[in-house]
Amino acid sequence: MKTLSRLFIIIMLAIPAIAGQAQDKPRWASKGAGHLQDKRSNDTYRFVKFETFGGDLTQLRNEQTRPLIEYLASTFGLEADKAEARVISTGGGDASLPNDAEGSTAVSRDYKVTFSGAKDETFYARLVDEYVTFDENIDLTYDFTLYQLYAVATAGGAEPVYDDYSFTRNYNAKALALSIIPGLGQLYKGQNTKAYCIWGGEAVFAAFTIAGEVRRHQYSKDRDNARLEGHHDIADSYHSKMKSWRTVRNIAICGLVGVYVYNLADAAISKGARQVIVKKKNGTQLSLQPGVVYDPSSTLAPAVGMSLTF
């Protein structure tokens, strides 16, 4: 029982400790850009994720448009070595700054990529977000990985109609709904380690709950049988063991409930991996608003008016 009590304390302290660790890697960097495609307001561009790695971060940044050029060349059947990428506007940020956990539109840059040849082709792309990781290898060498999310034109010529982009680390409503099944809310937010800890904690406490109840029930039967046979000393021993296993079961149940409640609270409150919010730029919305139409020369009843919000 002391072991279970210690385990209960360790698990309930360990999971919040993991909760305190920031989850900085963007959702698109870990799960890809596929979930963003349906959020576009038009098909003049598509989201594309690029991932490059090497031991020199400065070199990676100097060559950061290479994956974009290779993607365009492969997609449209052009020659990558005859392309030039030029920055035509920036978000005002410094590309060499370290990762911003909350994300910043200041890293945004618009590119014009020109392929020279028999027929010149021009494409446009916008860097939406980027992220850098530092990975140590088994042989004690290390690599940087540069993740980039671009909005890339789906056709050459005209510049795409980009949407507005912002960032958030809040997933509260959907994460809370998913956390009805423990750990799914954390998994959705990109907090994989925390989800595994929640699953592990629930599994351990569930196992102790079942084992405790099985042993309690068995000792309860042994006690009753001993009493029927008149072995009161043995019955008292079985009764003591029955109470101990009942306590084990109750502590384990408290652990199950505690981890589950923490799972719900954490899903509702804690921040997850940042995600890109796509919003139609300068969108026009049609809304219906009730209003009263009054004309002294007529007897019109109150009507519903329609207004356009720009």
C-alpha positions in Angstrom: 0.0 0.0 0.0 2.9 2.4 0.7 4.3 1.6 -2.7 1.0 2.5 -4.4 0.7 5.7 -2.3 4.2 6.7 -3.5 3.3 5.8 -7.1 0.2 7.9 -6.8 2.2 10.9 -5.6 4.9 10.4 -8.3 2.4 10.2 -11.2 0.3 13.2 -10.0 3.5 15.3 -9.7 5.2 14.1 -12.9 2.3 14.8 -15.3 2.0 18.5 -14.3 5.8 18.8 -14.5 5.6 17.7 -18.1 2.7 20.1 -18.6 5.2 22.9 -17.7 7.4 22.1 -20.7 6.7 24.4 -23.6 5.4 22.8 -26.8 7.1 25.0 -29.4 7.1 23.0 -32.6 4.3 24.2 -34.8 1.5 21.8 -35.6 2.1 22.1 -39.4 5.8 21.2 -38.8 4.9 17.9 -37.0 1.7 17.0 -38.9 2.2 18.6 -42.3 0.2 21.2 -44.2 -2.7 19.0 -45.3 -5.1 20.2 -42.6 -4.6 23.8 -43.8 -5.7 23.3 -47.5 -9.4 23.3 -46.7 -9.1 26.6 -44.8 -8.0 28.6 -47.9 -10.6 30.9 -49.4 -9.4 30.3 -53.0 -7.3 27.9 -55.1 -4.7 30.5 -56.4 -2.2 29.1 -53.9 -1.7 26.0 -51.8 0.2 25.4 -48.5 3.5 23.5 -48.9 5.8 22.4 -46.1 9.6 22.2 -46.7 12.1 20.5 -44.4 15.9 20.8 -44.8 18.7 19.9 -42.5 22.5 20.4 -42.1 25.2 21.3 -39.6 25.4 24.9 -40.5 22.2 27.0 -39.8 23.6 30.1 -41.6 24.0 28.0 -44.8 20.5 26.6 -44.4 19.1 30.1 -44.2 21.1 31.3 -47.1 19.8 28.4 -49.2 16.3 28.5 -47.8 14.6 29.1 -51.1 16.2 26.1 -52.7 13.4 23.7 -51.7 10.9 26.2 -53.0 12.6 26.4 -56.4 13.0 22.6 -56.6 9.3 22.2 -55.8 8.2 24.6 -58.5 10.6 23.0 -61.0 9.3 19.6 -60.3 5.7 20.6 -60.3 5.7 22.6 -63.5 8.5 20.7 -65.4 11.1 23.5 -65.3 14.8 23.6 -64.7 15.8 24.4 -61.2 19.3 25.6 -62.1 17.8 28.3 -64.3 15.7 29.9 -61.5 16.2 32.9 -59.4 14.2 33.8 -56.2 13.9 37.4 -55.2 12.4 38.9 -52.1 9.7 41.5 -53.1 8.3 42.3 -49.6 8.9 41.3 -45.9 7.0 41.2 -42.7 9.7 43.4 -41.1 11.3 40.7 -39.0 14.8 39.4 -38.8 15.1 36.0 -40.4 18.0 35.1 -38.1 16.0 35.5 -34.9 15.4 32.3 -32.8 12.1 30.6 -32.6 9.1 32.5 -31.3 6.9 30.0 -29.4 3.8 32.2 -30.1 4.7 32.7 -33.7 5.0 36.0 -35.5 3.9 37.4 -38.9 7.2 39.4 -38.9 8.9 36.3 -40.4 6.7 36.5 -43.5 8.4 37.2 -46.8 7.0 37.3 -50.4 9.1 35.8 -53.2 9.1 36.1 -56.9 10.7 33.1 -58.6 11.7 33.5 -62.2 12.7 30.6 -64.5 14.7 31.7 -67.5 14.7 29.7 -70.7 12.9 29.5 -74.1 9.8 30.8 -72.3 10.2 32.7 -69.0 8.0 31.6 -66.2 7.3 33.6 -63.1 5.8 32.2 -59.8 5.0 33.8 -56.5 5.2 32.4 -53.0 4.9 33.7 -49.4 6.8 32.3 -46.4 4.1 32.0 -43.7 6.0 30.5 -40.8 9.2 28.8 -40.0 10.8 26.8 -37.2 14.3 25.5 -36.4 15.3 22.5 -34.3 18.7 21.4 -33.0 19.2 17.7 -33.1 22.2 15.8 -31.6 23.2 12.6 -33.3 24.5 9.4 -31.8 28.0 10.1 -33.1 28.1 13.4 -31.1 27.6 15.4 -34.3 24.6 17.6 -34.7 22.2 18.9 -37.3 19.8 21.8 -37.6 16.5 21.2 -39.2 14.8 24.2 -40.8 11.0 23.8 -41.3 9.2 26.3 -43.6 5.6 26.7 -44.4 4.9 28.5 -47.7 1.8 29.6 -49.6 2.8 28.8 -53.1 1.1 29.8 -56.3 -0.8 27.1 -58.2 -0.1 28.7 -61.6 2.5 31.0 -63.1 2.0 34.6 -63.9 -0.3 36.5 -61.6 0.4 36.8 -57.9 -2.0 34.6 -55.8 -4.8 36.0 -53.6 -3.2 35.3 -50.2 -5.4 35.0 -47.1 -4.5 36.7 -43.8 -2.5 34.5 -41.4 -2.2 34.6 -37.7 -1.0 32.2 -35.0 -2.5 30.7 -31.8 -1.6 28.1 -29.3 -5.1 27.7 -27.9 -7.1 24.7 -28.8 -9.5 24.8 -25.9 -12.9 23.8 -27.2 -12.0 20.9 -29.5 -9.2 19.7 -27.2 -11.6 19.6 -24.2 -14.2 17.7 -26.3 -11.5 15.2 -27.4 -10.2 14.7 -23.8 -13.4 12.9 -22.9 -11.2 10.0 -23.9 -8.1 10.6 -21.8 -5.0 11.9 -23.7 -6.7 12.6 -27.0 -6.9 16.3 -26.3 -3.2 16.5 -25.5 -2.4 14.4 -28.6 -4.5 16.8 -30.8 -2.5 19.8 -29.4 0.8 18.1 -30.2 1.7 17.2 -26.6 2.5 13.6 -27.3 4.7 12.9 -24.3 2.0 14.3 -22.0 -0.6 12.2 -23.7 1.5 9.1 -23.2 2.0 9.9 -19.5 -1.8 10.3 -19.1 -2.4 6.9 -20.8 0.3 5.3 -18.6 -1.1 6.8 -15.4 -4.6 5.6 -16.2 -3.3 2.2 -17.2 -1.3 1.8 -13.9 -4.2 2.9 -11.7 -6.7 0.8 -13.6 -4.5 -2.3 -13.1 -4.2 -1.6 -9.4 -8.0 -1.0 -9.2 -8.8 -4.4 -10.7 -6.1 -6.2 -8.8 -7.2 -4.6 -5.5 -10.8 -5.5 -6.0 -10.0 -9.1 -7.0 -7.8 -9.6 -3.9 -10.3 -7.8 -1.6 -13.1 -10.0 -2.9 -11.1 -13.2 -2.4 -10.1 -12.3 1.1 -13.6 -11.4 1.9 -14.8 -14.8 0.8 -12.0 -16.5 2.8 -13.0 -14.5 5.9 -16.6 -15.6 5.6 -15.7 -19.2 5.1 -13.3 -19.2 8.1 -16.1 -17.7 10.3 -18.5 -20.4 9.2 -15.9 -23.0 10.1 -15.3 -21.4 13.5 -11.7 -20.3 12.8 -12.1 -16.8 14.2 -8.3 -16.0 14.4 -7.8 -16.9 10.7 -11.0 -14.9 9.9 -9.5 -11.8 11.6 -6.3 -12.2 9.6 -8.3 -12.5 6.3 -10.4 -9.4 7.4 -7.2 -7.4 7.9 -5.9 -8.4 4.5 -9.3 -7.6 3.0 -9.2 -4.1 4.4 -5.7 -3.5 3.1 -6.6 -4.5 -0.4 -9.7 -2.4 -0.2 -7.5 0.6 0.7 -5.3 -0.2 -2.3 -8.4 -0.3 -4.6 -9.7 3.0 -3.2 -6.3 4.8 -3.7 -6.1 3.4 -7.2 -9.7 4.7 -7.9 -8.6 8.1 -6.6 -5.7 8.0 -9.0 -7.9 7.1 -11.9 -10.2 10.0 -11.2 -7.4 12.4 -10.4 -5.6 11.7 -13.7 -8.8 12.0 -15.6 -9.8 15.3 -14.0 -6.2 16.6 -14.7 -6.6 15.5 -18.3 -9.8 17.6 -18.7 -8.4 20.6 -17.0 -5.1 20.5 -18.9 -6.9 20.1 -22.2 -9.0 23.2 -21.5 -6.3 25.5 -20.1 -2.8 24.6 -21.3 -1.3 25.9 -24.5 -0.4 23.5 -27.3 1.8 23.6 -30.4 1.1 26.8 -32.3 -1.1 26.5 -35.3 -1.8 28.8 -38.3 -5.1 30.6 -38.4 -6.3 31.3 -42.0 -8.7 34.1 -42.5 -10.1 35.5 -45.8 -8.4 38.9 -46.5 -10.7 41.8 -46.4 -13.6 39.4 -46.7 -17.2 40.4 -47.4 -19.8 38.9 -45.1 -23.5 38.8 -45.6 -25.5 39.1 -42.4 -29.2 39.4 -41.6 -30.3 41.9 -39.0 -33.9 42.6 -37.8 -35.2 46.1 -38.3 -38.5 48.0 -38.4 -39.7 49.5 -41.6 -41.9 52.6 -41.1 -43.8 54.5 -43.8 -46.5 57.0 -42.8 -48.4 56.4 -46.1 -48.6 52.6 -45.6 -49.2 50.1 -42.9 -46.1 47.9 -43.3 -45.4 45.5 -40.4 -41.9 45.1 -38.9 -39.6 43.4 -41.4 -36.3 41.7 -41.5 -33.6 43.9 -43.2 -30.5 42.5 -44.9 -27.1 44.3 -44.6 -23.7 43.7 -46.1 -20.7 43.9 -43.7 -17.4 44.7 -45.4 
